[in-house]
């Protein structure tokens, strides 16, 4: 049985007013600067530029030495490479600095207080950023309740599987990182006993255990953060509820959405074209693009041929007005650049997001299909989060041909809010009521 979701339809102003997180670069830069400043201050406090005293080399290599050297490696690696982790650096910084603070405190190093100060500063920065996340989830929950339509929709089989894949992908990342960390810890447990107790002079410069412990700690920190992300995502989705969001295309908390119908216009479903013996759309499509992937056009359909006896221009223009109205939802009737036929122009410029719950789960882009909410088979990814200051690019829809009009058909009896404009040498265009009635194009008929 397909899972049932509630349908949420916010207006454009409410959708664009949802709070956004601060820019990723700002969050990351502050976290990394805390790491750099703490590591540099600790280096100065410990006078790290001085040579080690002779008695150090006669001392034995202990567990505390192993973790202390590993902590230095981790702090340096984060200071140099933390910039590449983006927003993850905000959560990494307090864990990396805490990993350094503990062994330096136990060993009584002068830099211990500096490591703890850095840990506290990084933790406060993390809490400060988490506050934006909590505020956004509350706003999304409030909007979901206020914009509920009291309608329910079912997810199609592809959408259901895509949703499970997205969830499973995050858990697999966490499990994979945990496994790698465990392997490094096992390797450390195997190698460390062969090195502990030896003098530093016997071991030479650095012990292999130092490197293994550093790798194990680094993988453990990444695994912990990934598990926390999975838990936070699940909590956010439970708080907001299982909803399908029917949202306006344009500025909002996510970007890259598209109108849910426009990409289908001017095409014929592959199954329909294949089942009609006289249809030449598949043949013409493959002749124009012989390298097209078979799975792609079987999923998204093929372009309607202008010369097809079933889907060509002659067939479109031979339909009586009543016949055209009864077939008005067939995509092959319309030019690929035409506005999509709809009951209201504003509703046409909307898209679907499955399970949107703020940045923790930005939702799966979807569409209505056969009474279900369905995803494209190849697009099982979450919608990208919009950064502050980003504006969706605006493009002007192509205008209909200025001449060659055959007739105008009122589609209101078919439940659509406009007219079909048929052309002698092209497919039909849809004109909404508010434009069609005063359109110079129609007046010239």
C-alpha positions, 0 to 999 in steps of 0.5 A: 500500500502506498504511503499517504501524505497531507498536501500543503499549499503555501502562497508565494509570500509565505514560502519566500518568507521562511528563514534561511540559514546564514551563508555557508562560507560565513559559518565555515570561516568562523569555525576554521578561524577558531581552530587556527587561532587555538592551534597557533596560541597553543603552539606559542604557549608550548614554545613549539619552535624549541628543540625537544630536551635530550631527556625526552628521547630517553623517555618511554613512549606512552599512550598519552604521548600517542594521543597527544601527538595525534591531537596535534596532527588533528588540529593542524589538519583541521586548520589547513583542510577544514575549509574544504568541509563547508558547513560540516566544519562548524560541528567538527571544530569543537570535537577536534579541539576537545580531542586535543584538550583532554590529553594536554590537560592530563599531561599538564601542558601550559596550553591546556587552558587554550585548548579548552578556551578554543573548545568552548568558543567553537561549541558556542559558535555551533550552538549559535548556528544551531539556533537558526536551524531550530528557528527554521524548523519551527517556522516550517512546522507553523507554515505546514499547519497554516497552509494545509489543504486537508487533502491527502495524496499518495506517493507513487512507487518510484517516489516511495523508493526514492525516499527510502534511498535518500534515507538509506544513503545517509545511514550508509554514509554514517555506517561506512565512516563508522566501519572505517573508523573501527578498522583504524582503531583495530589497527591501532590496538594491534600496532600500539602494543609493539611500540608502547614502552620503547624509548623515543630514541628507539622509535625514531621520529614518529611511531606508526600508532600516531598516524593510525590514531589520527586517522581513527579519530578523524573518521570517528569525528566524521562518523559521529557528525553524520549520525547526528545529521541522520538523527536531526533529519529524522527528528525534523521530519517527525516534527513537521509531519509527512507532507507533500508541499505544492510550492511556487516556483521562484524564490524560497528556501530551496532553489532549482525547482521547475514547473511540474508540467512544462517539460512534457509538452510536445512529447508522446509517452513511449508506451503510447507511441509504441502501441500505435502501428501507424505512429512514426514518432519513435522512428523520427526521434531515433533518426534525429538522435540515434545515440539517445539512452533507451531508458531515458526516452522510455521514461520521459517519452519522445518528441512528437513528429510533425509528420506523424499520422497520429500525432502530427500537425494535420491530425491536430488541426483536423480535430473538431473543437469538441474532440480537441477539448476532450484531448486537451490534457494530451501533451503532444497537442501542445508546442514545447514552448507553450504555457502548460494548460491549467485551470489557473495560471498561478497553479501551473507555476508550482512544483512539488516537494516531498517531505520538506522539513527545512534544511535538514530535509529539503524535499524530493522534487516531484510531480502529479502523475496518474493520481499519485505524487511521483518522482523522475527515476533518475532524480532521487536527490534532495532539492538544493538549499538556497543561500541568502542573497541568491535570486532564481534566474528569470527567463522570458517564456518564448512568445507564440507565433505572430501569424498563421492562426487557424482558430481559437478553442475555448477550453473552459468547458474542459476545466482549463482556464484559457484557450487553445490557439491552433496554428496552420504550421505548428502545434497549439499554444495555450493562452490563459483567460487573463491574456487571451481575451485581450490578446492582439493575436486572438483579435486578428483571427 
